[in-house]
Amino acid sequence: MTMAALNRLGAKRLLPYLLILPVLSLPAWATEKVLRFGISATHPLLPVARNLFENMYAELGYTISVVNMPHRRSFKTANDGRELDGVLLQVEEVMAGFDNLLRVESTFYEVESFVWSRDAGLKLDVDGWASIRPYRIGIDQQKLFGISRTEGFNRIVAKDPRQSIKLLAGGRVDLIIMTGFEGRYYGRRQSETRLRRLEPALYSTPLYHYLHRRHRELLPHISRQVRTLSDSGEINRIIEHHMAEQAGGR
């Protein structure tokens, strides 16, 4: 028998083992159904959203992984679809142009943002964005919708709500924009700065969950679960409990 024939015979005998070798060498996680969602680690609703969506996707046979990313980077990365499968929570207004990201129809939660001051003598009737334009404004970089609406205002963009409060305390701004939860939370922790919330809310924004279009078949299932929890009031109850705990209000 020639060497070529022996080689062919060896290849035939090895073929079944070669075919199963890639399967045997796959790491355990490669066979799991894992979805990765981007969100900033400083998002105030991250713990609640992560737990709720973990349960929702578990019912469909998926586990989820939450990846800490700045807001804009998470949109771009999720839209690209190679590293992320979606965005855990975001407002619709800042998602324009990210056409591969499909919004779950049901609203997860409605967030109210307020104007805050430390001057008890300040007389301001909050009535939309135009009503705060004459003032020096502080707003943190996570509030993308608010930043887009205050373009051209006399404003300072802070790193986070804590820095916004420092700007207010130092007299560098007259007003800051924060959610109701942030005002309660940071107001307790930076008690040396007495915060005064001005009514009514400046704006209200619904938060949504986003999936890359390659997972479009999951959208109706997740939307139905979000709607059920929202309509029953369960999401609001969980979030209010979480906020009270974080603000030390138990």
N, C-alpha and C positions, 0 to 999 in steps of 0.2 A: 504494500500500500504506500502510495506516495505521501510526502509531507503535506501537500495541499489537501489530499483526501483526509488525512488525520486531523488537520486543522478544521475542515468542514465538519467532521464527525464531532470534534470537541465543541464546536459552536452549537451544533444541534442539541447536544446533551446539556449544555449550559443555558440554552435559550429559556426554558421554563423558569430557571432561577433568576436570570437577568430580567425577565418580565416582572417578577414580583419584588425585585430588589428595591425599586423606587418607592413602592408602597411600604415596605418594611422600614425604610430609612426615613420616612416622614416623621417629623416631630409630632407629639400628641396634639398641640394646639392647631396644627394644620387641618385636622379633621373636624374641629369644632366650628360652629357657626357664630362668629364674633363680629359685632358691628362696633366701629370706632366713631365717637362723636366729639367734636371740638367745642370747647367753651372756656372762658376765662376762669381761672381758679378763684378769682375774687368775686364772681357773680354771687349775689346774696341768696339766690334760690338754688344754687348748685346742689347742696345736700338733698333737698326735697326732690328736685327734678331727677337726680340720678337714681334715687331709690324707687320712685314711681315708674320711671321708664325701664329700670331693671326688671321690675315685676311684669310690666306690659310685654316686653320682648321675651321674657322667660316663657310666657304662655304660648308664644309662637316658636319656641325652641331655640331662641337666640340668647347669647350673653352679650352684654355691652361693655365697652371700655371707654372711659371718659378721658380725653386728652386735653391738658391745659395749654391753651393757645390764646394770644390776644385776639380780640374780636375780628378785626379785618383779616388777619392771617388765617383764622379758622374758616371764614367764608371762602377765601380763595383756595385753600387746601381742600376743603370739602367739595367745592365745585369742580376741582380738578379730578377728584375721585380716587387718587392712587393711595393716599395715606389715611383719608377719613371717609366715612360713609354718610356723614351728615353733620348738622349743627344741633346741639342739644336744645337750646332755647335762644330765640332772637326775635326782635320786632321786625315786622314785614317791611317797614319803610326803608330800612338800610340794606335790603336784600336784592334790590333792583340790579339787573345785569348778571346775576349768578344763576343762569338759566338751567343748569343741571341740578339745582337744588329745588326739590318739590316740597311745598308747604303742606303739613297735615292740616286738614280743614278746620278742625276744632281748636278753639282758643284754649291754651293751657292756663293762663292767668292774666288778669288785667292789672297793670302797674300804674299807680298814680304818682306823679312827680309834682313837687311843691316848690314854691319860692320860700327861702328862709332868710331871716335877717337877725341882727343882734341889737338893733336900734328900736327900742320900744316906742319912740316918737315918730317912726317912719310911717307915714300915711300913704298906703298904696292899695288900690283896689285892683287885684289881679284879674285881668280880663284879656287873656291871650298874650302872645309874644310881644306885640306892640306896646303893651302896658309896662314892660320892664326894659324896653330899649334905652330910655334915658339914664339908666343906672349902670354902674360897673358890676359886671356879672362874673361869678366864678362857677365853673362847671367841670366835672371830671371827664377824662378822656373815654370812659366806658359808655357815656350817654351819647351815642352816635346820632340819634334822632335829634336830641336837644342841641348838639353841636351844629348840625346842619341848619337848624332853625335860628341859631344865634350868629350865623355867619354875618360879619360886618358890624356886630355889636361891639361895644367896649368890654371885652371879656378877657379872662385868663383861663386857660385850660389846665386843670390840675391833674396830677397823676391818679388820684383816687379821692373819695369823699372826705377822708381824714385831712388831706392837704387842702381841700376846698374850705373846710372849717378853719384851718390855720390862716388862710388868706382873709377870711372874714374877720377872725379875731385880731389879725394884724392891721386891719383897716385898709387893706389893699383892694378890697371889693366891697360893694354895698349889699349885695345879695348873692346867694348861692342857690343852685338848683340840686335838689336831692329827692329821692323817693321818701314816702312816709316812713318806711321801715328804716332806711338809712338815718333819717333824722332822729328816730327813737334810739337806734343802736349807738350811733356815734355821739349823740347828745349825752348819753349816760357816761360814756367812756372819756369824753372830753368836757367834763362838767364845768370846767373853768370858763368855758364859752357858753353863755346862755343863748340857746337858739329859740327863735320865735318863728313859728310856722304861719305863713300868710295864706288865707283862704280866698277863693276855692283853689282846687288843684290847677296847676298851670296846664298840664296835659295828662292824658291817660293813654297808655299804649298796651295793646294786647301782645302777649308773648306766644310764639308758635314753635313747634318742633319741625325740623327739616331733614329730609332724606335725599340722598343722591338718586337720580332717576333710574339707576339700574336696580333699585330696590322698590320700584313703584308698586309692585304687587303687595307690599306690606302697608301701604298708605291707608287703605280703607279699614284695615284691622286696627291699626294704632289710633286712627281718628275716632273710630267707634269707642275704643277704650277711654280715650281722653274725654270724649263727650259724656260718657256714662259717669265718670268720676267728677266731671265739672257740673253736670246737671244735678247730681246728688248733693253737691256742696262739699264733697269729700276733699277735693284739692284745696279749696279755700280754708277749710278747717285745719288741714295739715299745715298749710303755709302760715296761718295765723298763730298756730301753736308754736311753730318753729320760730317765728318772729318774736313772739313773747319770750321764749327761752333765750334767744340771742340778745334781746334787749334787757334781759334781767327782770322781765315783768311777770314772772310766775308767782 
